[in-house]
Amino acid sequence: MVRIRLRTRLVLSLILTTAVLTGASLLIVQNYLQNHAKKEIFAEIPTSLGVFEEYSKHRYETLQQSSDLSADLSNLRALMTSTDDATIQNASEDLWKLTTCNLFILANPAGKIVALHSSTGTFDRSAAGASLERTLNAQQPHDWWFDGRDWNFDQYGAAIWSSSGSAC
């Protein structure tokens, strides 16, 4: 058997003791910081939710005002007097660009879609018509539509022409 000198044993035991104490200290500090971070996050959640709710409220109000303004445009009113869907589709493209919406829909008072513009180009009239009918029948101002991707639909985001001449 190999004999290890006393000095070597002492140095090895000091190295081992230092490594164990350093590792234990790091674990204690990590655990403390992790618990402290969790407490901070949980303390800030109500504030963050309040800010988010306020932001959402303002966003929906802005969308409603934008929809109201869009629906009251004289060129949109004149456009919606036409009974030709192709004319409305072509002429409404400029209005869609003004709104900066990803999905822009114009419908007649019966709920029939007469113009549809989509930033992805994948949302077709039949899917939009079925989704719009479901949303209007349920009398929901907000709904989720799906065509391979999720669309967060708000009635503010679609100008649906009613007999009163305002956006619904």
Phi, psi and omega in degrees: 000146182275133178266131178259134181294156182298319180298319180294317178299319180296315180296315179297320179292323176294319178297314180297316179297317179296317180296316180294315179295320178296314179299316179296318178298317179297320178295319179295315179296317179299315180297317179297313181295322179296314178296320179296317179297318178299316180297319179296317180297311180296328179288329183271348182301312179301321178295316180296318178296319178298317178295317180296317179297320178295317177299315179298318179299314179294323179297314180294323176296319178295318178297320179296315179296319178297318179294318178298316179296317180297319182291336181267003178295135183296325179290331175288319178300315180294321180297321183284352174282344178288149177256000181267113183298322181296321178296314180296318180300311183292316184285338183278354181298321178296322177295320179300317180295328177293324185282339184055031176274153174281334180223121183236123184231136170242133180228151178280175183301336179280353181093005179281130181286125179251344176209140179214129176230131182229137180293333179269339181075005183260349184273111184266168185296321182295316178294318179294320180298316179295318180293317180296318179298316179298317181294316181292321178296325179280353181054047180256133176280350185218137180203167174250129176248153183223131175219038187104340171217158182279138172240126176271103186265128171237141179298339177293328184282348179236127178274104180257112187287127178246171182296337179279349177085015179242166179281139179264000000 
